[in-house]
Amino acid sequence: MKTIKIFELFAGIGSQYKACKNIEKELSIKIESVGACEWYIDAIIGYMSIHYGNTTPELELSREEMCELLSNYSFSADSKHLIRGDYFNKMKLEKLQAYFPYLYGFVNDKYFNKKWKSTKKTKFLGGAKCHTTNIKELNTLPKNIDILTYSFPCQDISQQGVRRGINEYTRSGLLYEVERILKLNRDNLPKVLLLENVKALTNKLFLKDFNKWLNALENLGYKSIWKVVNSTDYGSCQNRERVFCISYLDKQKNFTFPKPLITKKEIDSIIKNDDDMKECNHLLKYLNNDFKPTQNNITKTRLDKKYTNFNSEAYVYLAKGYGPTLTASGANSRLKFYFPKTNQLKYISPRQAFLYMGFGKNDYLSVAKQSLLNESKLLFLCGNSISIEV
């Protein structure tokens, strides 16, 4: 059985690793993670829980010892900014004890193997040598990487963001840290690079930046092909258009994107009138019961303008056909669904959000059952993730 080695930059909760693991049996391959880079605390907790399972709080080390160990790494509490130096010192001890195993276990294989020794999950590979929280300090890649994923931050190019573009002063400019790392590893380049990002990357405003990036990859020996893909074409019930770019070293080969699937999944397979959905029935008085399907088979209506003038905040959907894009922030992180039979308006639940992104029920339970992350954080992680089906 062939082993495919994957390394994830901007790993998030590891959606691309999960997607590859899902097709192991179908393709008769073994997927092996040889490392990941992520600094967002919530994402690291999600990543470790999904891929390696849960563990117990750290009760042997003192607060001072835990803070000292974590101080050697760069972490973010909001996915954008570095935490203050006293962040963990100010954290309640019980919370620090619960967080510590996931954060330190992510970067230290010896500690991981101690805390997760009874897990049935695959043995942790790489540890401190291959797992890092600061992409700017990553210089050496593991050898013989088959697939390197680098779905860099989209805040500066997405419609939800400030659209400042890709440069050294923006979060999206971290893309060029990838170029730096690849240049430092010219004799050990990954065979395939995989990029996923918002489709705005290919808009007129940013296309020059994107082409500049493709030229940089070509100078490193990569042949690239990209396409704006809708998740609904590959088994998802979520209308989620994203650009995917595949770059590969073997220029004798020609990659083509797979044809869309014939069998389609609809949103009512996930969004049901479940008890874990929070009601927002106070908005019923603004409901315009004139639901119409869009060109993308999304059935929606608008709340009355007396409620809001913001388009995205005003939309209400039926659990019929396909659903809209789930985002990490903004109104589309709080998708609202109407259930005519019971005359109820409800928000999408975190459990449904995980399923909506293609994760399994057990993935959600692994992240949620220890109550380390609240509902809004779970929804953020999902909206910031990548459709597993694609």
N, C-alpha and C positions, 0 to 999 in steps of 0.2 A: 504494500500500500504506500502510495506516494505521500510524503509529508510536505505541506505548504506552510512556510514560515511567514508570519504577519507581524508588522510593527506599526503601532498607531501613534501618530502625532495628533495633538488636539483630540485626544481619545474620547472625551465626554464619558458616557456610560458604556462605551464599547459596542455600539450598534453594528459597526462593520465586522468586528470580530464575531459577534453573535450571528450575523447574517452568514458568514463563512461557515461557522459551526453547524448551522442549520442544514447545509447542503453536503456535509461530510459523507453521509450514507449514500445519498443519491449519486455522488461523483466518485465514490470509493476512494476518498482521500482522508488524510488526517491534518487538521488545522492546528498549528502550534503557535502560540503567542510568544514572541521573543522580546517583547517590551512594549512600553507605552509611555506617553508623555501627557500629563494633565495636571493642572494646578488648582482647579476649582474644587473646593472641599466637598460640596454636595455631590458633584459628579464622581469623585473618587470613591465616596461611600457607595454610590449606586453601582459603579463599575465593579468594585470588590464584591458587593452583595450578589450581583447578577452572575458573575463569572466564577466566583469561588465560594459563595455561600456566606452565612452569618457566623459570627464568633462572639465570645463573651467579653465583657468590659475588662480593661487592664486594671487589676487590683494589686499587683506586686510593686509597680513603680510609683514613686511619689509624684506629686504635681511638678516639683522642680525638675525631676528626672525626665518626665514626659515633655515638658516645655523645652528643656535643653536639647533633647533629641529632635524635636520638630523644628527647632530654630535653625537647623542646618538646611532647611528646604524652603522653597518659595510656595506659599499657598495664597489662594484668593477666596474670600467669603462671598463675592458677588460675581465671579467669573471675569471681572474686568480690572480690578485693582488689587495690588498686593496688600495683605493684611498688615495691621500695625504690629510692632514688635511685642506689644503686651497682649495681643489678641487671646492667646491660649491661657495666659496667666489670669486674665479676667473672666475666663469661662468657668461656670460652675463645675466643681470637681466631678460630680456624677456625669455630667455631659462630656467633659474631657476624657474621663475613663472610658466612655462608650465610643467616642470618636477616634481616640488614639489608635486602637488596633487596626482600623481601616486605613488611616493615613500613614502610619509608620509601616504597616504591613505592605502597603503599596510600593514603598521604596527600599525595603530591607527584606531580602529573602530569608535570612536566618530567623528573624522575628516572625515572618509569615509562617514558616514551617512549624514554628513552635505553637502559634495560636490556632493554626488551621490543621493541625496534625491529624485530627479525626475526620476531616472532610472527605467526602467521596469525589470531590471535584478533581480535575487534572492538577498535578503537581505544579506549583508556581515556578515559572522559568524566568531567569534573568535577574530578578530582584534589584538590588542596588545598582548593579552594572547596567541594566537595561531599562529600568523604570525611573523616571525623573519627573519633577514638577516644574522645571524651568527650561524651556526650549532654548533659551539663550546660553545655557551652560552645557547643552548637549553637543558634543563634538564627534564622538566615535559611535558608529552604528554597529550593532551585532553583525556577524558575518552571515553571508548567504541568505539575506532577506528576499523572499519571493514577492511579497506585496507590502508596500509602505503606503499607509493612508495618511492624508494630510488635509482634512476638511477644516481649513483655517477659519477664524472668527469672521462672521459676515456683517457685524454691526455697522461697518462703514460703507457697505454697498447695498444693504437690504432696504426695502421700503419702510420697514419698522425702525431702521436706524437713522443716522445723520447723513449718510451718503457722502462721506468725505473722501472716499476712494482708497486706493492701496498705495501707501507711502510709509516712510519710516516713522511718521508721527501718529499713525493710526493703529488700532488693534488689527485691522485687516492686513496691515503692513507686515505682520508677523510671517506672512507668506515668504518673505525673503530670508527669514531665518531657515526655512526649508532649503532654499538655494545654497545658503552658507554651509549647512550640514552636508548636503550632497557634494559640494565642491571639496569639502574636507575628506570625503570618502570616495574619491574618484576611482580608487582601486577596489572598492567594495560597494558598488552601487546596487541598490535594490533592482530586481528584474522588472518589476511593475510598480508604477505609482498610481494611486487612485485618489482623485479629488471629487468632492461633492460640495456644492455651494448653491446659494440662491441664484435664480436665473438672471437676476439683474447684472450679474457678472458679465453677461454677454450683451447687455444693452449698449447703446451708443456711448453713454456716459463713461462706461468702464471697459469697453471692448479694447481700447488701446492698451490699457494696463494688462488685460488678459492676454493679448497677443504678445506683449513684451515678456510675459511669464512663459508662454509657450516657446518663444525664441530662446529664452534662457535654458529651458529643458532640452531643446534641440542642440544647443551648444555642448550640453553634457552627454549627448548621444541618444536622447530619447525621441521616439516618434510618438506623436500625440493625436488622439482623436476624441472629440467631445460632442455631446448632444444634450439638449434639454429634454429631460425625461419626466413623464407624469407617472406617479406611483400607481395610479389606477390601471396602467397598462401592464403591470407586473404583479397583480394579485392583491393590491391594497384597495380599500374602499375610501381612501383619503385622496382627494384631489390635491396633490403636492408636486408642483413643478420645480425641479432642481436641475442644475447643470452637472453632468458627470463627465469627467475627463480621465481617460485612460492613457497613460504614457508607458512605453515599453522599449527596452534596449534592442531586442531582436528585430531589426528593420526588415528582415526577410519575411516576417509574419505580418498578416493583415488582420487586425481586430475589427469586428463588426458588432454593433449593438444587437442583442437578441430581438426577435420580433415580439410584439405585444402578445400577451396571453389571450386565448379565446375565452376561457372561463373567467368570469368577473365576480368579485365579491362585493356585496352591497352593505351599506352602513347599518342596516337593521340587524345584521349579524353580531354587531358590537354594541350599538347604542339602543338599549332597551330601557323601559321605564323602571329602573332599578332603585332600590332603597338607598344605595350609596351615592346617588345623585342629589346634590343640594337643590332645593326648590328656590325659584326666583319668581314666585307667583305674584309678587307685588308689581311685576311688570305687565301682568295680563291686561291691565286697563289701557296700556299703550299698544296692545297687539293689533296689528292690521292683518286680519285673517285672509290674506290674499296671497297664498303661497303659489309660487310659480317655479318651474324647473329652468335652470340656466342651460347654456350650451354645453356645460360640463356635467350635466345631469345632477346638479345640486339644487334641491328644492328649498327655497327660502322666501322670507318676507322681511319687511322693515317694521320696526317699532315706530310709533308716531313721533314726529319731530318735537313734540312737547317733552319727550324723554331726552333726546340727544340729537345733535346735528352731525355727529361723527358717524360716517357710514358703517365702519366695521363694528362699532359698538351697538349699532341699531339692528343688526341682522339677527334673525331667529331662523332656525333650520328645522326641517322635518327629518326624522330618521328614515329616509327613503332615498334610493339611488346611491349617489356618492356624497361624501361630506367635504367640508372646506379644509383648508390648510390649518393645522394646529401650530401656533407659534409660541415662542418662549415668553414673549411679553406682548402687551397691547390687548385689544379686545379679543383677538383670535386665540388667546391663551385661556379665555373663559367662554368657550363655545356654548351657546344656548340652544336647547332643543324643546320643541313643543310637542306634547302628546295629546292629540285631539280627543281620544276616547275618555280621558280623565280630566281634560282641560287643565293641564299642568305645564308649567315652564320650568325647566331644570338645566343646571350646568353640567357639562361633561365631568365625570369623576376621574380621579387619578388612575383607578384601575382600568377604566375604559380608555383613558389616554394611552396607557402602556399597550393595550391590545390594538388600539388605533394606529400605533407606530409599528406594529408587527411583533412586539415582544409577547411572550407567553404569560399566562396567569401566574405561573411559579416565579417568573422574573419579577413581576410586580410584588408578589408576596415577600420575596427575599429582601426587596428594598424597603417595603413598608412595615413589615411586622415588628421591627424593633423600635419603631416610632422615632427614629433619629431625624427624619425629614417631614415637615408638615405638608399639607395638601398643595399649597402654592408652590413649594419647592419641587414636589414630585411632578407637577404640571409643567414647571419651567424646564426640568430635565427632559421631559418628553418633547416639548415644543422645540427644544434646542438639539434634538437628536435627528437621526436619519431613518427613513423608512426601511425596515428590515427586509421587506419583500423584494425591494429593488436590489 
